[in-house]
């Protein structure tokens, strides 16, 4: 177990416009604000494309499956973090989405997930 006290966080509301890819927007946000680690605490909105990854096996590390959904989807919630690791920016998100107001699905949100109308996030960063 690791425990880290999160002191000195700055708080942000980030609104993503139509057509924006969520991963790229979060990477750009981290750079623009000069942060080394940011935590996505909430996200609601809508998407036209959702890319998810999920474990297919019980081994560690698991074999991963990937699925892409295209259409109109509500974002029930996305949480996770964005951080600098060396020269790279890593995005780790999990989310829940709804299709046609009834079918709920989710998993680890991958690159290529695209906003439909807008997505609003609350982020804390340092």
C-alpha positions in Angstrom: 0.0 0.0 0.0 1.2 3.5 -0.8 -0.2 6.6 0.9 0.5 10.1 -0.4 -0.8 13.3 1.2 -2.2 15.6 -1.5 -1.3 19.0 -0.3 -1.4 22.2 -2.3 -3.9 21.1 -4.9 -5.4 23.6 -7.4 -9.0 23.1 -8.5 -10.2 23.5 -12.1 -13.4 23.2 -14.1 -12.6 22.0 -17.6 -15.3 22.1 -20.3 -14.5 20.2 -23.5 -16.3 21.2 -26.7 -17.8 19.0 -29.5 -15.3 16.8 -31.3 -12.5 17.0 -28.8 -10.7 13.8 -27.9 -10.7 13.4 -24.1 -7.2 12.0 -23.7 -5.6 14.6 -25.9 -7.5 17.4 -24.1 -6.3 16.2 -20.7 -2.7 16.0 -21.9 -2.9 19.5 -23.3 -4.5 20.7 -20.0 -1.6 19.3 -17.9 1.0 21.0 -20.1 -0.9 24.3 -20.3 -1.3 24.5 -16.5 2.3 23.3 -15.8 1.1 20.4 -13.6 2.8 17.2 -12.9 -0.2 15.3 -11.7 -4.0 15.9 -12.0 -7.0 14.0 -10.8 -10.2 13.8 -12.8 -12.8 13.8 -10.0 -16.0 14.0 -12.1 -17.0 14.2 -15.7 -20.5 14.4 -17.3 -21.5 15.1 -20.9 -21.9 13.1 -24.1 -19.7 11.2 -26.6 -19.9 10.1 -30.2 -17.1 7.5 -29.9 -16.1 5.5 -26.8 -13.0 3.3 -26.8 -12.7 0.9 -23.9 -10.3 -1.7 -22.7 -11.1 -4.5 -20.2 -9.4 -7.6 -18.7 -10.0 -10.8 -20.6 -8.0 -13.1 -18.3 -7.3 -13.4 -14.6 -3.5 -13.6 -15.0 -1.4 -10.6 -13.9 -0.8 -8.8 -16.1 -4.2 -9.7 -17.7 -4.7 -10.1 -21.5 -6.8 -7.1 -22.5 -9.8 -6.8 -24.8 -10.6 -3.6 -26.7 -14.0 -2.4 -27.9 -15.1 0.7 -29.7 -18.7 2.1 -29.7 -19.9 4.7 -32.2 -23.2 6.6 -31.9 -24.6 8.9 -29.2 -23.8 8.2 -25.6 -24.3 10.0 -22.3 -21.3 10.1 -20.0 -22.5 9.0 -16.5 -19.0 9.6 -15.1 -15.3 9.4 -15.8 -12.7 9.4 -13.1 -8.9 8.9 -13.1 -5.7 10.8 -13.4 -3.2 12.4 -15.7 0.5 12.5 -14.9 4.0 13.1 -16.2 6.1 10.0 -16.1 9.6 11.0 -17.4 9.0 12.8 -20.7 5.6 11.1 -21.2 2.1 12.1 -20.1 0.1 9.1 -19.0 -3.7 9.2 -18.9 -5.6 6.6 -16.8 -9.4 6.9 -16.9 -12.4 4.7 -16.1 -15.9 5.6 -17.2 -19.5 4.6 -17.4 -21.7 5.5 -20.4 -25.3 5.1 -21.4 -26.8 4.3 -24.8 -30.3 5.4 -25.5 -31.1 6.0 -21.9 -31.0 2.4 -20.9 -28.0 0.3 -21.8 -25.1 1.1 -19.4 -21.5 0.0 -20.2 -18.0 1.0 -19.1 -14.4 0.2 -18.6 -11.0 1.8 -18.9 -11.4 4.8 -21.3 -8.9 4.8 -24.1 -7.5 7.3 -26.6 -10.0 8.1 -29.4 -13.0 8.7 -27.0 -14.6 11.8 -28.5 -17.0 14.4 -27.1 -20.4 14.9 -28.8 -21.8 18.2 -27.5 -19.7 18.9 -24.4 -18.1 17.3 -21.4 -17.6 19.0 -18.1 -14.9 18.0 -15.7 -13.8 18.8 -12.2 -10.0 18.4 -11.8 -7.6 18.8 -8.9 -3.9 19.1 -9.7 -0.5 19.8 -8.4 
